[in-house]
Amino acid sequence: MNESWLHADPAPAFQTNGRARKTLDRSTRWTAWFLCGPAALWMVLFWLLPLLGLLVVGFLSRGPDGEITGPVTLENYRRLLGFGVFGFDPVYPRVLVRSLVLGAGTTALCLLLALPFALWLVRLPERWRNVALTLVVIPFWTNLLVRTYAWQMLLGPDTALSRLLQAAGLLAPDQGLYPGWGAVWIGMVCDFLPFMVLPVYACAERMDWRLVEAAQDLGAGRWQTFRHGIWPQIRPGAGAGAVLVFLPALGQFVVPDLLGGARLMFLGNLLQQQFGVSRDWPFGAAVATVALVLVALGLWAWERRASAREPLT
């Protein structure tokens, strides 16, 4: 029996495999650069560099004619905290707090409305379910400005809803929900409710109803059944919907400006004013930087909570 193959040198084979592996790795690397390079370049040019520029401008000063000039200063951030030339003025801290209240309130209202609606949707027959989901997204077929102007006409002093609230004593005579907080809340919830309904519905559609039936068989009440049988299964969708609603609602500009009657200043209005009429770009950049930090903190908190949550078994 010829056993010469046992003494053959395996190095050439390993070298060949190594060269083939290197060639494959190089080809994979070039393919990855070809596929991801344009998107990465786009993100660097139109996202990362503008953000860095925004951060730098926030530490500069406004010239007498509105130009960006030196020196490097923290005055823009001090002004945002309320410390101005004439002492402490809480107008800008109030704007930040008001914007946080608007974002959190819109998220809470959308969640309260989306939970029963999504659970009702999954109980519908499939043919009617598709119709209902279409009705949920129909508002997106209309421009945001058109919807907002429509709310102005529906919430004015002479409308049926305002007259009903006036008769109930909830509104003064000849006063409507528009302009004011009531119109802002209604417009915000109308615009952002689909962003909460769809993620909650996606989780409710895959929900195991046997857990709900088991809780009811064990004598759990409605609240206990919801808390232990339904909420743990739809909580991921509620968390995703909260992120989709809170982050854009925090910096919303059109709805508060039009339905608030320009009497309520929010974060989006403040940014528009500084980059527009006031031409104070350094202060506007500082406001935008703080808004981005708030958004990043919200995402970080949600990510930590989501990662710490144990998956259902």
NORKA-V157692 format. One line per field, one symbol per residue. ss: DSSP state (@ for helix, = for strand, . for the rest). phi: phi as a letter, one per 40 degrees, with the letter a starting at -180 (. if undefined). A space follows every 10 residues. Layout:
# NORKA-V157692
ss = ???
phi = ???
This chain:
# NORKA-V157692
ss = ...@@@@... @@@@@@@@@@ @@@@@@@@@@ @@@@@@@@@@ @@@@@@@@@@ @@@@@@@... ==.....==. ....@@@@@@ ..==..==.. @@@@@@@@@@ @@@@@@@@@@ @@@@@@@@@@ @@...@@@@@ @@@@@@@@@@ @..@@@@@@@ @@@@.....@ @@@@@@@... .......... @@@@@@@@@@ @@@@@@@@@@ @@@@@...@@ @@@@@@@... .@@@@@@@@@ @@@@@@@@@@ @@@@@@@@@@ ...@@@@@@. ......@@@@ @@@@@..... @@@@@@@@@@ @@@@@@@@@@ @@@@@@@@.. ...
phi = .cbcccbccc ddcccccccc cccccccccc ccccccdccc cccccbbccc ccccccccbb bcccbgccac ccabcccccc chcbcchcbc ccdccccccc cccccccccc cccccccccc ccccdccccc cccccccddc cbcdcccccc cdccbccccc ccccccccgc bcdgbbcbci cdcccccccc cbddcccccc cccccccccc ccccccccgc cccccccbbb dccbcdcccc cccccccccc bcbccccccc gfcbcbcccc cccccbccfb cdcccccccc cccccccccc cccccccccc ccb
